[in-house]
Amino acid sequence: MEIKEFIKLNEEKMIADLRTLVSYNSVSVFDKENKEAPFGQTCREVLDKALEIYEEAGMKVKNVDNYAGYAEVGQGDKLIGILGHLDVVPSGDEGWTYDPFELTRVGNKLFGRGSMDDKGPMVAALYAIKYLLQEKVELNKRIRLIVGVNEEKGSKCLDYYVAKEGHIDYGFTPDGSFPGIYGEKGHVAAWFNVKSSKIKSINGGQAMNAVCSKVEAEVVKDFDLDKLKNSLRENGLTCEASEEGNLVKLVVKGVAAHASMPELGKNAISFLMKALAEAGLEDNFVEYYNSHFGTYTDGFLLNCKIADKYGALTFNNGLISSQDDLITGSIDIRCPVTFDTKLVKDILERELNDDRGRVSRISIGDPLFFDPNSTMVQALVSAYREVTSDFESQPMVIGGGTYSKGINNCIAFGGEFLNDDNHIHDVDEFIEVDKLLLQTEIYVKAIMNLLAIKD
């Protein structure tokens, strides 16, 4: 049977499997003491359900101590891995047109949290393997679908899997973009802690690796409220304000984006701090924030605005909260692939530790880089080109981090197509049906190309 015919015949089954996976609000919450559900009960349930679906497809499955799982077919010493995650970022409290955990089809679009990141692409990978099994393609290597449930919160699931099961010989994670990603920037994460006398409470953001789209604050009314509103409006944000005694309650809404591309969003925290300063509020935290971060997304005020030929450094403050007079915020920096992330750590310690505030809990992750002309990268890119006839788009380097950094011999390959915006990490996340089918066809060809590699 032709690949396209098989995929079309299985379209409704693919959508049904995706609907099942999307129904789980699988936000990862790590508890190493909980052996039965180390990332929370819902993550355990979605992992079990995925393994059940894989087993029904005729694959041999294994639950790796509830941290991860895999399904395997084929034989041989070499192992092809396809890695995806079933955890999701929080859906947020509002803004969705449809229930984020009930897959909704509207025309060609399937709306739901995780539909694109990363449940949909993993359904595509499964049906690519199902095609190979139906057509009895010779599997001279083992093929393993590997799934985890902590990718959005640090990939402890993959760390555990690799420690137990080892690495792979070839593979990809369908958690990036076509026609392939051969490099991922280094990562620096940290927290800053600053006291405030005028901001009595503040809370904002859904995830460290997303631009904050909503922040709520209670601020002493020691500023010009009209000027604050004008500043936010001029920068494309909305503001709701109400006065209670000497406090002003503010709800500021910006635009979400992934932390690897913060310039595509409008950070509600950053623009609120800018507006408060312009409205005349004199406060330690406001001064600290605007002198070190501002509304820049390139690290300019931190003296770490750097770039190489593969891309520039990006900066994001995704989370903010307060307790008493202490405000804590997150820092997410993506470093150019040829730059030493340890140097950025040194810059943060030098720039952010002063008499107004401190930086803490700094962690770093090295960049990932493959030769774009390597056998594995070309095997994947050529599959994309064969199916799409797109010979102009080139594999790339990204700011995001994927499972590829946690396991040998793996790059991100799909599931988004170049220039698409599927609202990943935002409200109304979706995947297009025709793109779901197309990526399935690409994955069939990709796996066949990896099977054909001779060592």
N, C-alpha and C positions, 0 to 999 in steps of 0.2 A: 504494500500500500504506500502511496506517495505520502510524504511527510505532511503536506498541507491538508490532504484529505483526512488523515488520522487526527490532526489537531482540530479540524473543523467538526468532525464527528464527536469529539470529546469536549467541545466548548462548554456545554452546559454542566458537564461533570467537573470541569476545572473551576467554573464559577461557584458550583456548589461546595467544592472543597475549600475554596477561598472564603466563602461565606462562613463556613464552619470555623476556620481559623480566626477570622476577623471578629467573631462573636466573643472572643476572650479579651478582656481588658487587661492584657498581660504586661503591666508596668512592673519592672523588676525591682524587688526590695530584698537586699541581701541580708541573710541571717545565717552565719556559718554554724550556729548551734542547731539549726533546724535541718536535720539530715534528710527528712522526707520531702521538704520543700525549701531548699536553701535560698531560692529567689522569690518566695511567696507561693501561696496555694494556687493562684491563677496561672502563674508561669509553669508550675508543675502540671497542671491540668492541660494546658495547651501543648506542652511537650509530650505528654502521654497521648493526646489526640493525634498529633502529627505522626508519632511512631505507629499508632493504630492504622492510620491512613496508608503509611508506607508498607506495613505488613500486609494489608489487604491488596496492595499492588504487586505482591510477590517478592518482596525484598526481605532480607534477613535483618532484624532490628536489634538494637542494644540500647538500653538506658544506662548512661554512664553516671551512676550514683546521683541521679536527679539534677546534675549540673548541666548535662548536655545529652545528646543522643545521636544515633546514626542508623542509617539503613544502607545495606550493601548488596551489590550483585557483582557477578564476574569472578574471574580467577587470575592468579598470577602474582608475581612478587611486587610489581609496581602498583601504586595506589593513586587513583584520580580522586581528588576531593572537591566537592561542591558544598560550600559553607554558607549558611544563612542563619538569620536570627528571627525568633518568634516573639521577642519582647518588643514593646513599643514605648514611645515617649507619651507622657500624659496627654489626654485629649483636650484638657482645659475645661473651664466651666461654661463657656458660652461661645457663640459664633458659628457653630455647625449648622448647616442647612438640614442635614439628616443625622440620624442617630449614628455616632461614630463606630458603634459596635454591632450595627446591623447593616451588612453590606447592601447598598441601595444602587440599583441600576437606573441610570437616567440616560437614555440614548446609548451612546458608545462608552459612557463612563461608569465605573464602579466606585462608589464613594465608601470610605470606611478607614478607620485608623489602622495602619499597617498594610493597607491594600497594595501600596507601592514599596513600603519600607518595613518589613522585607518579606511579608507573607505571600504576596502575589508572585514575585520572582521565584520563590521557592516552590510554589505550585507549578510554575512553568518548568523548572528544573526536574521536578518529579515526572511530569508528563513527557518530557524529553527522554527520560530513562524508560518510561513505560512503552514508548514507541520502539526503542531499541530492543526491549524484551519481546514485544509482539512480533517484530520482524526477525527475531532470532539472529540479530547481528552478533558476530563473534566478539566476545568481550575478553580480549587477551590481557586486560588489566582489571583490577578490582575498581569498581566505581562506588563511592561512598557519599551519600547525602548526610552532611553533618549539620545538626541544628543546635543552637544555644539559646539561652534566655536571659542574657545579661549584657548584650552588646552595647546597649544604650547607656549602661552604667559602669563601663570599664572592662567588659569582656572577661570577667573572672570565670565564666563558663568555659571559654575556649582555653584559658590557661590550665584549667583543671583537665579538660579533654586531652590536651597535648601531653600533660604530665602522665596521664594514664594510658593513652593510646598512641602517642607519637605524632610525627609529622606526615606530610603527604609528598608524593613525587611530582605531581602536577595538579593544578586546580585553579578554581576561581570562586569568588563570592559574588553573587548577583545583587550586590548592594552598592553599586556605583553607577557608572554611565558607559554606554557604548561609544566608540568602538573598543574601549578598554582603558584601564588606568595602570600605568607602569610605575607610577611614583606617588607616594603620599607624604605630605609634609610632616615634620616633627611636631610634637605636641607638648605644650607646657600648661599645666593646670595649677591654680593657686586660689587662695582666699585672702581678702584684705579686711582688716578690722579697724574701724574708726569710730570715735565717740562723737555724738551730736547733742547739742543743747536745744536746738529748735525743732528737729524732726523727732516727734514723740513716738511714732511707729511707722514702719514701712515694710511692705512685703510685695514681691513681684517675681515673675518668671516661672516657667514650668520645668526647665531643664538647663543644666550648665552649658550644654552644647546647642542651645538655641537662642536667638535674639529675643530679649524680653519684649513681649507685645502688650503687657498690661502690668501696671504698678499702682498700688494703693498706698496712700500716706496720710498721716495726720501731722500737720505742721503748725507751729505757733504763727498766729496771724501778725507777722512782723514784716510783711512784704506787700507789694501792690498786686492784688489778685488779677486785675484787668491786664496788667503787663504780662503776668505769667500766662494767662490764657492766650494773649496775642502771640507771644513767643511760640507756644506750642502749635497754635493754628498755622502760623507762618511756616513752620517746619513739617506740616502735614500730619500732626497728631491731634487727637481729640481729648477733651478734658471735662470731667464733671466735678463740680465743687459745691460743698455745702459748709456753712459755718455753724459751729457749736461753741458758744463761749469765746474763748481766745484761741480756739483751734479751727483750722480749715481742713476738712476732709477732701482729699483729692483722689480721683480715679483717672489715670492717664492711659490712653490706649495708643499703641504704635503699630508696627507691622512685624510679624515674626519672619524669621529666616534661619537657615542652618548656620551654626557658628563658624563653619568653614567659609561662608560667603556673607559675612555680616553687613557688607555694604548694600545688600539687597533688601535689608530690613530697616526699620525705624525703632531704635532701642528706646523704650519708654523710660527706662531709668536715666539714661544719658541725657535725653532731651528734657526730662523733668529737672535734673540738676542744673542744666543750662538755663532753663526758664526761671528757676528760683533765684539764681544769681542775677539774672537780668531784671528780675522783679524787686531786687534790693535786699534779699535775705542774706544776713551775715551769719554764717554758721561754719563750724570746723569741718563737718563732713562735706558740705557743699563746696567749700574751698579746696579740700583735699581731692575730691572727685574731679572737679573741673581743671585743676592744675596738673593732675596725673593722667586722666583718661579723656575727659571732654566727650565730644561726640565723634571722635576719630575712631576709625576701625583698622588703622594701620600701625598703631603703636607709636605715633609721632610724638606725643607728649611724654612717653616713657623713654625716649631716645633709643628706640629699637625699630625704627622704620627701615627695614632691610628687604632686599629682593635678590633673586638670582634669575637666570633665564627661564626657569620653570614656574616662577610665581613669587608673589610678595607675602610678607608676614601679615597675618590678620589677628585682630584683637576683639574679644567679646566679653561683656559682663552680662551673664544670662540670669543670675539669681541674686536676690537681695532680701535681707530680713533683718529684724531688730529684736533686741532683748534689753529692756531698760534703756540705757543711753548708748548702748554699743550696737553699731550697724555692721553687718557682715555681708560681703559680696563675693561673687565668684569671678575668676579670671580664666578665660580659655583662649590660648594663643596657638596659632598654627604657624610653624617656622619653615622657611624655604628648605628644600630637600638637601641642599649642599651646605647648610649652615649648622653649626654645632648648637644643639638645644641647651647645652650646659651654660653657654654664654648668655642666653636669654634669662636663664635662672639667676645668673649673677647680676644681670641688669635689674631684674625685679627687686632683688634684695637691696641693691644700692639705691634705686630710685624710690621705692615705696616705704622703706623704713625711715621715718623721720619723727619729729616731735608731735605730729598730728595723727599718725596711723602706722599700722604694721602689716606686713604680709606674712602669711603662714601656710603650712601644708603644701609646699611647692612640690609637684611631681613632674617628671619629664618622660617623654617617649621618643625614641629615635625615629628618624624618617625611614621610609621604605623606597627602594629604587631598583628597578630592573632595566636591563638593556632592552630598549624597544624592539631591537632586531633579534632578540633571543628566540629560540625555537618555540618555547611555550607561548610567549606573547604573540608571536606571529601566527601560531596555530589558532588562537582565539580570534585575533583581528581578521584573519582571512575568512573565518566562518561568518563573521558579521558581514564582510564585504560580499561574500558569495550569495548570501540570502538577500541583502538589501540593495546590491549593486551601487553602494555608496563608497566610492574610492577617494573622496575628497576629505572626509572627516578623519582626523588622526587621533591615535591614542594619546593620553594626556597625563599630566600630574595634577592632583587635587589637594585641597586643604583638609578634606575630611579624612577620618581614620576608619578603616574597616578591619574585618577579621584577618586580612592579609598580613597585617603587622604581627599577628600572634602565632603564625604557623608558616613553615617553610614552603617555598615554591607555589605561591598563590598570588593572584592579582584580582582586583575588582573588575568585573566584566558585566555590564548591564546592571539592573534592569531598566533604568531611565535611558531614553534616547536623547541625543544631543539637542539642546535648546528647548527641551520639554520642561514644564514646571508642573509637577504633580502634587504640589503643596505638601511635600514631605516636611514633617515636624510642624505643620500648620493646620488650621481648621480646613475641613473639606478636602482632606487628602484623597486622591483617587488614582486609579489605573484605568487606562483605556482598554477596552476589550480587544480591539484589533492589535494593539501593542503587546498585550499579554500573549496573544496567539503568535505574533511575530517573534517575540523573544523566545518562545518555546521552540520554534523552528531553528532559530540561531543556536540555541543550546544543544539541539540534536547534532547539528553540524560541528559545533565546538567539541563535544564529547567524542565524536567520530575522529576529528583531527587529533585529539589527544591520544586516542587509542592507536592512531597510526604512527605516533612518534616511535622511532627506533633508537634504542640507547647504544 
